């Protein structure tokens, strides 16, 4: 495990403390979880972007033409 020094505005530190207390976890755990969630979101975007680059519009349109036209469900109108 690594340690880092982090400078935060007092207002953010106060809110972190409040949320950590409410969730019954340490500030350290809250920050680690928040960073992990952000990394996950960023990495997921990168993965989807790479997959999208492999796609071809012509293939998409060919598959789309095979979909039968139907009226939308009442809940979708």
C-alpha positions as CSV (number, residue, x, y, z in Angstrom):
1,X,0.0,0.0,0.0
2,X,1.2,3.5,-0.7
3,X,0.8,6.8,1.1
4,X,0.3,10.2,-0.5
5,X,0.1,13.7,0.9
6,X,-3.1,15.4,-0.3
7,X,-4.0,19.1,0.1
8,X,-7.7,19.8,0.2
9,X,-9.7,23.0,0.8
10,X,-11.1,23.1,4.3
11,X,-14.6,23.0,3.0
12,X,-14.0,19.7,1.2
13,X,-12.2,18.2,4.2
14,X,-15.1,19.2,6.4
15,X,-17.6,17.5,4.0
16,X,-15.4,14.4,3.8
17,X,-15.3,14.1,7.5
18,X,-19.1,14.5,7.8
19,X,-19.8,11.9,5.1
20,X,-17.2,9.5,6.5
21,X,-18.8,9.7,9.9
22,X,-22.3,9.2,8.5
23,X,-21.1,6.1,6.6
24,X,-19.1,4.8,9.6
25,X,-15.8,4.7,7.6
26,X,-12.5,6.5,7.7
27,X,-11.8,9.5,5.6
28,X,-9.0,7.5,4.1
29,X,-11.4,4.7,3.1
30,X,-13.9,7.3,1.6
31,X,-11.2,8.9,-0.5
32,X,-9.8,5.5,-1.7
33,X,-13.3,4.4,-2.7
34,X,-14.0,7.7,-4.5
35,X,-10.7,7.5,-6.4
36,X,-11.4,3.9,-7.3
37,X,-14.9,4.8,-8.6
38,X,-13.5,7.6,-10.7
39,X,-10.8,5.4,-12.2
40,X,-13.4,2.8,-13.0
41,X,-15.5,5.4,-14.9
42,X,-12.5,6.7,-16.8
43,X,-11.1,3.3,-17.7
44,X,-14.6,2.1,-18.8
45,X,-14.8,5.1,-21.1
46,X,-11.4,4.3,-22.6
47,X,-12.5,0.6,-23.2
48,X,-15.7,1.6,-24.8
49,X,-13.9,4.2,-27.0
50,X,-11.5,1.5,-28.2
51,X,-14.3,-0.9,-29.0
52,X,-16.2,1.9,-30.8
53,X,-13.2,2.5,-33.1
54,X,-13.4,-1.2,-34.2
55,X,-17.0,-0.7,-35.3
56,X,-18.1,0.0,-38.8
57,X,-21.1,2.0,-39.8
58,X,-21.8,-0.3,-42.7
59,X,-22.0,-3.3,-40.5
60,X,-24.3,-1.5,-38.0
61,X,-26.7,-0.5,-40.9
62,X,-26.7,-4.0,-42.3
63,X,-27.8,-5.4,-38.9
64,X,-30.3,-2.6,-38.4
65,X,-32.0,-3.4,-41.7
66,X,-32.8,-6.9,-40.3
67,X,-34.9,-5.4,-37.5
68,X,-38.6,-5.7,-38.2
69,X,-40.5,-2.4,-38.0
70,X,-43.0,-2.5,-35.1
71,X,-45.0,0.2,-33.4
72,X,-43.5,1.4,-30.1
73,X,-45.1,0.0,-26.9
74,X,-47.6,2.4,-25.3
75,X,-45.2,3.1,-22.4
76,X,-42.6,4.3,-25.0
77,X,-44.8,6.9,-26.6
